[in-house]
Amino acid sequence: MRKTVSRFQEQDRRGLARLFAALSIGIILLSMPATASAAPTGSSFNHIVIIAMENQSYGSVIGSSSAPFINSLANLGTTISNYHSYGQGIGGCSAGCYQAFTQGRQTVSDSWCPRASSPCSAGAAPNIADQLKTAGLTSAMFCEDGCPRGADHFPWIGYASTWNSCLSASGGITCNGQTGPDGNLLYNSQSSGGNSAFINYLNSGSPANYIWFTPTDSHNMHDNSVSTGDSYVKTLLVGTGTISSPSSNSVLGSNLFKTPGTFLYLWWDEYDPSPNVEYGSMINVGHTSTAGYNEYNGLHSIEANWGLPYITSVVSGDSSMSDIFGSSSTPGALSTSFTYSPNPPQPGQVVTFTASTTGGAPPYNYNWTFGDGTSGKGATASHTYSTVGSYNIVLTVTDSNSTATTSTQQVSVSNSSSSLSTLTFLYVGLIAGGAIGATAYLAKSRSRNRKLAAKLKSARKVRSRPGSKS
């Protein structure tokens, strides 16, 4: 009996010990501070870099020989041929277009917020930076060379939740990484230094999810030509390199753009339709959207990507620019080869060379060297050799990104009148050799047969003699 009671007492003690342990763990967990939920992952992209351009119509940029670089970027990305900067009642641009794209409404026009020691009243409404902060996402804003157009082209100066005193300097913004109430970083980036503040930030360890860059009017096509604006964009995006091989001190050469899921958006604020170019691994390569989009659709797309609530009813009622996403396929590496006819050629004959090229970014430029000091152009080229000899033919193909590849073959020009190839001669030789062998075999067989017939005939004669045994 004592043993039974003792056993039950031991079990009670163990049960109480477990209960105290569970209560202790519960108290510890309750006393720990609540942790913030993880920031959402984008459905199409994790980072967006917006470069704000100005005052050009779609046709003056897209398809124009004045903008070769931007068109080469468009070939590897998407464009929107029916983007209405003044759609759904948007007006008062420049400022109104910037406000529509970042606040989802349009209530201001140019000169709405001169530099001051505090934000402007219209800036009290929510903006995309507020939404990003609430969701645990980050933002950073850059304006070039002191931001001479102020809030008209850089609305973050006027918004209460993104404002910092470094934005209000009379001589232009002096920001160098200061933050606004939304935790947004603010920078003045100097073009004379290659916009190193901007590029260095893109190379930093943790760049923001949403990054905005406003060039000056002498760079963004507002006061300069399409051609000089195209040259500026090329230098900013790839430096002295190419899209496929950008310089390290450029936007596309930065660490951020080596990370999958970074979306580059060249956005024009005005004209109808205005050019827009989208580039990145998530983009539907080579697609031209004909949908009637505007700034509200652009903002809707950014919010939908991260599952953010739509900032206004008009933005909620619009659609995402969904057709620009969902990459069809990224062009493969540029590769080329060629054939020629006749093969082999004779002196005085016209030789036709035909190229076959895949990958890269069309259209292609073809350049031939024929090995005798002459050259040609085009996907198909013809040439006549005057003398016998071996010639090295080199085909160089360059795509619209300035990427080049070559193919080389040696062509032997001969006086031979026979058009039979080496393989044909081999076949003839094999057939002739086989025929000779068969003839020799048959001759040998006939010789053996004759000898055998002679022996048989001799044996019959012996048996036929009188007195011979049968």
Secondary structure, 3 states (H helix, E strand, C coil): CHHHHHHHHHHHHHHHHHHHHHHHHHHHHHHCCCCCCCCCCCCCCCEEEEEEECCCCHHHHCCCCCCHHHHHHHHCCEEECCCCCCHHHCCCCCHHHHHHHHHCCCCCCCCCCCCCCCCCHHHHCCCHHHHHHHCCCCEEEEEECCCCCHHHCCHHHCCCCCCCHHHCCCCCCCCEEEECCCCCEEEEECHHHCCHHHHHHHCCCCCCCEEEEECCCCCCCCCCCHHHHHHHHHHHHHCCCCCCCCCCCCCCCCCHHHCCCEEEEEEECCCCCCCEEEECCCECCCEEECCCCCHHHHHHHHHHHCCCCCCCHHHHHCCCCHHHECCCCCCCCCEEEEEEECCCCCCCCEEEEEEEEECCCCCCEEEEECCCCCEEECCEEEEECCCCEEEEEEEEEECCCCCEEEEEEEEEECCCCCCCCHHHHHHHHHHHHHHHHHHHHHHHHHHHHHHHHHHHHHHHHHHCCCCCCC
